Amino acid sequence: MSATITQPATTVPSTSTSTSASVSAPTQSHTDPFAASTKPEKAVQPPDISSPHQLIDWVDTVLGQLESRFDDMNGQVTSRMNEMSSRIDALESSIQATGNNNDA
């Protein structure tokens, strides 16, 4: 049963890797901090699992890694949103200053 569980898990990342590589290649014309994060570092291979407790421990480890990656991505997205907000505010101020100079 564990071999059946491992085969789809191994197959899915390799399929998404080829898909993400073909999708991300054209979009990397600019510096994208998320591009490195979307590529899987290496497929998670479960150890030889001989008991339900080992399976639970392995799943907990994998979920912990996913949570860590999600937290990292969340921080990056929040940082980018704050940066974009600051840039929009600066652009708005610049536009208003230009409008005020034209009125004078």
Backbone torsions as a table, in degrees:
resi	resn	phi	psi	omega
1	MET	NA	-37.6	178.9
2	SER	-67.0	-29.5	176.8
3	ALA	-66.8	-35.7	177.4
4	THR	-66.9	-37.8	179.3
5	ILE	-69.8	-39.2	-177.0
6	THR	-71.3	-35.1	-177.8
7	GLN	-60.9	-49.4	178.3
8	PRO	-63.5	-37.2	-179.8
9	ALA	-64.3	-37.0	178.9
10	THR	-73.2	-37.9	-177.7
11	THR	-71.1	-40.0	-175.3
12	VAL	-63.5	-49.0	178.9
13	PRO	-62.2	-36.7	-179.2
14	SER	-67.7	-33.7	176.5
15	THR	-68.3	-45.0	-179.1
16	SER	-70.2	-27.9	177.7
17	THR	-64.3	-45.8	-180.0
18	SER	-68.4	-34.5	178.1
19	THR	-69.0	-46.8	-178.0
20	SER	-67.9	-31.9	178.5
21	ALA	-66.5	-41.1	-179.7
22	SER	-73.8	-29.7	179.5
23	VAL	-79.2	-41.4	-174.0
24	SER	-79.0	-20.5	-177.8
25	ALA	-59.2	-47.9	-179.8
26	PRO	-70.5	-24.9	-174.4
27	THR	-87.0	-0.5	-177.5
28	GLN	-94.3	36.3	176.9
29	SER	-75.8	-18.4	175.4
30	HIS	-119.8	168.4	179.8
31	THR	-72.9	119.7	-178.0
32	ASP	-121.6	107.9	-178.8
33	PRO	-65.9	-17.5	-178.9
34	PHE	-86.1	-14.0	-175.4
35	ALA	-62.3	-42.2	-179.9
36	ALA	-68.7	-30.8	-177.8
37	SER	-74.5	-25.0	-177.1
38	THR	-81.7	-17.5	178.8
39	LYS	-84.5	129.2	178.6
40	PRO	-67.4	133.9	-179.4
41	GLU	-67.3	-48.0	171.2
42	LYS	-165.8	152.3	-178.1
43	ALA	-68.1	137.4	179.0
44	VAL	-78.5	116.6	179.9
45	GLN	-103.3	123.1	178.4
46	PRO	-70.3	144.3	176.1
47	PRO	-70.5	175.7	175.2
48	ASP	-65.4	110.0	-176.0
49	ILE	-98.4	121.8	-178.3
50	SER	-117.7	-2.5	178.5
51	SER	-145.6	158.6	177.3
52	PRO	-61.2	-31.3	-179.9
53	HIS	-66.9	-38.3	177.0
54	GLN	-66.1	-38.1	177.8
55	LEU	-64.0	-44.0	179.3
56	ILE	-62.0	-44.6	179.1
57	ASP	-61.7	-42.8	179.9
58	TRP	-64.9	-43.8	179.0
59	VAL	-63.5	-40.9	177.1
60	ASP	-60.6	-40.6	178.9
61	THR	-64.1	-46.1	-179.6
62	VAL	-64.5	-42.4	178.5
63	LEU	-64.8	-36.2	175.7
64	GLY	-62.7	-40.9	177.6
65	GLN	-65.3	-41.5	177.6
66	LEU	-62.8	-42.2	179.5
67	GLU	-62.7	-41.0	178.4
68	SER	-62.6	-44.8	178.1
69	ARG	-64.0	-39.8	178.4
70	PHE	-63.2	-43.2	178.5
71	ASP	-62.0	-40.5	177.4
72	ASP	-62.0	-46.8	179.6
73	MET	-63.4	-40.4	178.9
74	ASN	-60.1	-43.7	177.8
75	GLY	-63.2	-40.7	179.1
76	GLN	-65.6	-42.4	179.9
77	VAL	-65.1	-43.8	179.2
78	THR	-62.0	-42.3	178.5
79	SER	-62.4	-44.8	178.9
80	ARG	-63.6	-40.0	179.1
81	MET	-64.1	-41.5	178.2
82	ASN	-65.1	-40.3	177.4
83	GLU	-63.3	-44.4	179.6
84	MET	-64.6	-38.5	178.3
85	SER	-61.7	-44.1	178.2
86	SER	-63.1	-41.1	179.8
87	ARG	-67.0	-38.2	177.8
88	ILE	-65.7	-41.3	177.6
89	ASP	-61.8	-42.3	178.9
90	ALA	-65.1	-40.2	178.0
91	LEU	-64.0	-42.6	178.8
92	GLU	-62.2	-42.7	177.9
93	SER	-63.4	-40.1	179.3
94	SER	-64.6	-42.2	179.1
95	ILE	-65.0	-41.8	179.0
96	GLN	-65.7	-38.9	178.7
97	ALA	-66.2	-38.7	177.6
98	THR	-64.9	-40.6	178.2
99	GLY	-65.7	-38.3	178.8
100	ASN	-69.5	-34.8	178.1
101	ASN	-69.6	-34.2	178.9
102	ASN	-72.5	-29.7	179.4
103	ASP	-73.7	-26.6	-175.0
104	ALA	-81.5	NA	NA
